């Protein structure tokens, strides 16, 4: 699956922000950057191929609990639809 230019820009923004966050020393700036990253992932994460992310970005997204929102939605093996009723 080839990336469109827009997908490439979105992935670059997510990856670069994720790589920068661990090195941010100011707590307020770090919190703001995490919220920016969360917004980018929520809006664009499903359209991005997770295989294209580098190691550092992937680890930070995992640490922040955002990795599950990257790539197509996967069915959760621990979730059964008839349990919702």
C-alpha positions as CSV (number, residue, x, y, z in Angstrom):
1,X,0.0,0.0,0.0
2,X,1.6,3.2,-1.2
3,X,1.3,6.3,1.0
4,X,-0.4,9.4,-0.3
5,X,1.4,12.7,0.2
6,X,-1.0,13.7,2.9
7,X,-0.5,10.4,4.7
8,X,3.3,10.9,4.5
9,X,3.0,14.4,6.1
10,X,0.7,13.1,8.8
11,X,3.0,10.2,9.6
12,X,6.1,12.5,9.7
13,X,4.3,14.9,12.1
14,X,3.3,12.0,14.4
15,X,6.8,10.3,14.2
16,X,8.8,13.5,14.8
17,X,6.6,14.6,17.7
18,X,6.7,11.2,19.3
19,X,10.5,11.2,19.0
20,X,10.8,14.6,20.5
21,X,8.6,14.2,23.6
22,X,11.0,12.1,25.7
23,X,13.6,14.8,25.5
24,X,11.3,17.7,26.5
25,X,12.2,19.0,29.9
26,X,9.4,21.5,30.6
27,X,6.4,19.6,32.0
28,X,3.9,22.1,30.6
29,X,5.4,21.9,27.1
30,X,5.6,18.1,27.3
31,X,1.9,17.8,28.3
32,X,0.9,20.1,25.4
33,X,3.0,18.1,22.9
34,X,1.4,14.8,24.2
35,X,-2.1,16.3,23.6
36,X,-1.0,17.5,20.1
37,X,0.3,14.0,19.4
38,X,-2.9,12.4,20.7
39,X,-5.0,14.6,18.5
40,X,-2.9,13.7,15.4
41,X,-3.2,10.0,16.1
42,X,-6.9,10.1,16.7
43,X,-7.5,12.1,13.5
44,X,-5.0,10.4,11.2
45,X,-3.7,7.2,12.8
46,X,-6.1,4.7,11.2
47,X,-4.9,5.7,7.7
48,X,-1.2,5.1,8.5
49,X,0.6,1.8,8.0
50,X,2.2,0.9,11.3
51,X,5.1,-0.9,9.6
52,X,6.4,2.5,8.4
53,X,7.1,3.9,11.9
54,X,10.7,3.8,13.3
55,X,11.7,2.1,16.6
56,X,11.8,5.3,18.8
57,X,8.4,6.6,17.6
58,X,6.8,3.2,18.0
59,X,8.1,2.9,21.5
60,X,6.9,6.3,22.5
61,X,3.4,5.7,21.0
62,X,3.3,2.4,22.9
63,X,4.3,4.1,26.1
64,X,1.6,6.7,25.7
65,X,-1.0,4.1,24.9
66,X,-1.6,5.4,21.3
67,X,-0.1,2.6,19.3
68,X,-3.4,0.7,19.1
69,X,-4.8,3.7,17.2
70,X,-2.2,3.4,14.4
71,X,-3.3,1.4,11.3
72,X,-6.6,-0.2,10.5
73,X,-8.8,-1.1,13.5
74,X,-8.2,-4.6,14.7
75,X,-10.8,-6.7,16.4
76,X,-10.0,-7.3,20.0
77,X,-9.8,-10.9,21.0
78,X,-11.0,-10.2,24.5
79,X,-14.2,-8.4,23.3
80,X,-17.3,-10.4,22.3
81,X,-20.2,-8.4,20.8
82,X,-22.9,-10.3,22.6
83,X,-21.5,-9.3,26.0
84,X,-22.6,-5.7,25.4
85,X,-26.3,-6.5,25.7
